[in-house]
Amino acid sequence: MVIRDELKRPNDNKQGAKNRGSNTKQSTVSVTVSIGAADSKTTRKPEDVLKKADKALYSAKEKGRNQVQCAR
């Protein structure tokens, strides 16, 4: 995975985006994702929503790879 600063090299980023779908001789990279989600309707303060989402994220990570946990 290559992360680029699009403000410094916008043309490189555009070319990189075009090349993502093409075949290359690079190796395959597997990615897993754990997600913590919180509903902003249950609390008004943004920091409380973030705290709930963060707690849900760590709960998802504890359960293993490729998990989604919703805050309660």
C-alpha positions as CSV (number, residue, x, y, z in Angstrom):
1,M,0.0,0.0,0.0
2,V,1.3,3.4,-0.9
3,I,0.0,6.5,0.9
4,R,0.6,9.8,-1.0
5,D,0.3,13.4,-0.1
6,E,-2.1,14.6,-2.7
7,L,-1.4,18.3,-2.0
8,K,2.3,17.8,-3.0
9,R,1.8,15.4,-5.9
10,P,-1.7,15.5,-7.3
11,N,-0.8,14.2,-10.7
12,D,1.0,11.2,-9.2
13,N,-2.2,10.5,-7.2
14,K,-4.4,10.6,-10.3
15,Q,-2.0,8.3,-12.2
16,G,-1.9,5.9,-9.2
17,A,-5.7,5.8,-9.0
18,K,-5.8,4.9,-12.7
19,N,-3.3,2.1,-12.3
20,R,-5.0,0.5,-9.3
21,G,-7.3,-1.6,-11.5
22,S,-4.5,-2.8,-13.9
23,N,-2.5,-6.0,-13.5
24,T,1.0,-5.6,-12.1
25,K,3.6,-8.0,-10.9
26,Q,3.2,-6.8,-7.3
27,S,2.2,-9.2,-4.6
28,T,-1.3,-9.4,-3.2
29,V,-2.0,-7.8,0.1
30,S,-4.8,-9.1,2.4
31,V,-6.5,-6.6,4.7
32,T,-8.9,-7.2,7.6
33,V,-11.1,-4.6,9.1
34,S,-12.7,-4.1,12.5
35,I,-15.3,-1.4,12.8
36,G,-16.9,0.3,15.8
37,A,-20.1,2.3,15.2
38,A,-22.2,4.6,17.3
39,D,-25.5,6.2,16.7
40,S,-25.5,10.0,17.2
41,K,-29.2,9.9,18.0
42,T,-28.6,8.4,21.4
43,T,-26.4,11.2,22.7
44,R,-26.0,14.8,21.7
45,K,-22.3,15.4,22.5
46,P,-19.9,14.5,19.7
47,E,-17.2,13.5,22.2
48,D,-19.7,11.0,23.7
49,V,-20.4,9.5,20.3
50,L,-16.7,9.1,19.6
51,K,-16.2,7.4,23.0
52,K,-19.0,5.0,22.3
53,A,-17.6,4.2,18.8
54,D,-14.1,3.8,20.2
55,K,-15.4,1.3,22.9
56,A,-17.3,-0.6,20.2
57,L,-14.1,-0.7,18.0
58,Y,-12.1,-2.2,20.8
59,S,-14.9,-4.7,21.4
60,A,-14.8,-5.7,17.7
61,K,-11.0,-6.1,17.9
62,E,-11.2,-8.4,20.9
63,K,-13.7,-10.6,19.0
64,G,-11.2,-11.2,16.2
65,R,-10.7,-10.2,12.6
66,N,-13.4,-8.7,10.3
67,Q,-15.8,-7.7,13.0
68,V,-18.4,-4.9,13.3
69,Q,-19.7,-3.9,16.7
70,C,-22.4,-1.2,17.3
71,A,-22.4,0.8,20.5
72,R,-25.3,0.3,22.9
